[in-house]
């Protein structure tokens, strides 16, 4: 009896081991899940089919190539860092070529996403069309252009829009070269100018807002697409006046002095509150990312990144020193992406001063 019991026990153990070592049964192949997406093409809804993006972060892998605006770069880089922590198999390098330089790469098919501190221009839209590049335009934050002087400057607290125009318009080149020529009572000291390079969307927007024409300015200033170069220049020059995105001032406020702007309603400094409520004018603007439409279907990591971007932008944008959009605007931007709506809500006009993102995006959803 004992021998029989031992034999049965031994066979039972062998059966368990054999079962554990046996290959798992292969499930029957199933058809891939297909979802329908409504895409708006020239105002007409079209239904297309697509496979959904992977549901697990571990399943998402690849590289997302991003370049463009130095103003938007800190936001996208911060988002990319958080995204890569959650999606460890995705690389997201963020380059800085300026808005114009970024669009050249993007419209030539060299990048997946382009950072832009202004809407796309007609000439850039034409380049994209020539190369068969469709794009999805997504606003991601608000920015205020900061005007700054050296901290040792003790006579400038506020400048009017008219004074800024007097300094920066093309006719000022070689003529307005001293602070005393800007306003009576300012000292007879040299005026040294620093500003965003001509490939920068910040340059385009500043000239449109202050001079009245995009790209129109004097040429005798020290330009750079790298805002850190401008920070160093202004910080080391007691006679300096310059401009760039507010976030770079926030990072370097110990080296710079912020100047208030008077647009006819008193002097206003750029802050989260004054930029978001529209009282800091005319130097408040939305900033964007542009997504290559074709790459969306080719690379699952792009949809994962865009969803992560728009979901987390409100918090991260503020941490970087920019002004977040409202929750409603982020929701409208996500709908724009989900519906694969291509083209620009600004219709290729480039820098547009005093626009309402809410009105433009809401109109598009109707």
C-alpha positions, 0 to 999 in steps of 0.5 A: 500500500505504501509502495502504491501511494509513493508511486501515485505521488511520484506520478503526480509530481512528474505530471505537475513538472511536465505541465509546468514545462510544457509550452503554453497553448498558442491562442488563435490569431485574432483580427486587429482592432480597427477604429474609425476616425472622423477627419476634416478635409477642407471643411468636409468630414471624412471617416477613415479607419486606423488601428489604435495606439498601444495601450501600454507605455512599454509597448511604445518605442521609437524616436520623435524628431523635434526642432524649431523655436528656441522659445518653445524648446524649454516647454517641449524639452520639459514635456519630453523629459517627463514623457521619456520617464513614463515611456522609456523606449522612446527618444525625444531629442529637441533641437533649436533652429528657430521657428523659421529654421524649424519649419524649413526642416519640417516642411522638407520632411526632416522632423516629426514635430516643429516648435513654433513661436508664431503661426506658420507663414504662407511661404512655409505652407507652400514649401510643405505643400510642395513636399507633400507635408500636411500638418496639424497645428496645436497651440500649447501655451501663451508667452509674453515677450519680455523687454529687458535692460541691464540691472545697472540701468537706473533710468528705464522702468517703462517704455511706450510702444511708440518709443520701442517703435522709434528704437526698432523701426528700419529708419532708426538704423544708424540714427537712434544710437543713444538713450537720450534720443529715445526720451528727453531726460534719458542720459547721453549714453550709447544704446546697444540693441540685442534681439532674436535672430531673423529666423526666429518667430520671436523676431517676426512677432516682435516686429509685427507687434511693435513696428507694424510689419513682420520682419521690418526692423533696423539691422544694426543690432546683435541677433541670435536664435539662442536666447541664452546668448542674448541673456549673456549679452544684456547681462554684460552690457550696461547700455543694453536693451533687448527682447526675448521670451518671458521664460528666459527672463524668469530663469535669469532674473538675477542678471536682467531688469524687466521693463514694463510696456505702456500700450496707452493704458499705463505701464504693465509688466509681463506676468502669468496674470497680465499675459493670460488676461490680455492686459500685457499688449501687444507682446502677448502671443500663443505658441505652438507645435506642428505635427507631421500628419503622415507620421501620425499613422506611421509612428504610434509614439507621436500620438502618445507624445501629443496626448501626454503633452496636452494632458500635462502642459498646464502644469509643466508650462507653468513650471518652465515659466510660461502661461498655460492655456485654459483647460477648454483650449487644451481639450479643443486642441486634443479634439483637433488632433483626434480629428486629424484637422490639418492646416492653420487656424490662422490661414497662413498669416504668420504673426497675428497680434491680439487674436483669440484662440478660443474663438478660432478653435471653437469656430473650427469645431462647429 
